[in-house]
Amino acid sequence: MIIYGSKMYGVKNVVKGTGACPHCGVYGKHKSYDGRKWGHLYFIPLIPSGGPVRVMKECAKCSMASHLPKDQVAKLYADIEKHMQSCILAASEGVHQYSDDQGNDTFTGPFLIDAIDLMFTAGYRKEIPELIHLLDSDVSRYEHGIAIGAYQEIQGDADGALAGYQSANSAAPEEALPYMLLADFNARAGRSEEQLAMLDKAIELESENPQLLLAKIDPLERLGRYQDILVVMEQAEQMIPGLSQDKQYKKQRKKIEKKAAKAMR
Ligand SMILES: [Zn+2]
């Protein structure tokens, strides 16, 4: 039997992290590394197929990952660094929003979460504590908490992450993001009531965001509160044009309606 296939060889600069997989949605361990795909015969590397790449967030569950050509990794980091300067400047002035070089409104919290995720998986892990140190002042306590939370979370330290997000929350209780992050934490811990309470806080602050409403469906379903789901769906349908015509959504709605009727009996 001849075994021919392709596999990553020359694997180095491995970092192991924790987070949600963008492909299968499972929250778990992932791995990022430099490598090169080679065709192989009996597991002897034969032909390089494609150049060297950075494999990012290879999921332990589904094995899917993002591949970035090695020569683009440094460019990606340079972009993050440039952006980060504006973010740090805004934070040092006590504002959580700034315009990027294209004039787009950007929020410090979501940017820091994405940037730390990318720095970690792209191989710039050592730069993250320096960044956190730069944010360590009373005026930027919100950004500091978010950055600590994101860094601890990707390292798999749930308690450390929680402490970071809670500190961001007390520094800026008017920001919805920490409530959303805390809602995710409670969801993973199976605390549906607490998850709902956090989502409601976020909705109070961002009433225009229908995604927050839809996020309530899961915990409400776990609690068997089908009538409440229908109320949430009604509100979401008014906010998202076309939602009530969406095939998958209609199917979900029908399922909930059935369960609600059954619970009434
Ligand atoms: Zn996955």
Boltz pocket constraint, residues with backbone or C-beta under 6 A from the ligand:
constraints:
  - pocket:
      binder: B
      contacts: [[A, 21], [A, 22], [A, 23], [A, 24], [A, 25], [A, 26], [A, 59], [A, 60], [A, 61], [A, 62], [A, 63], [A, 64]]
      max_distance: 6.0
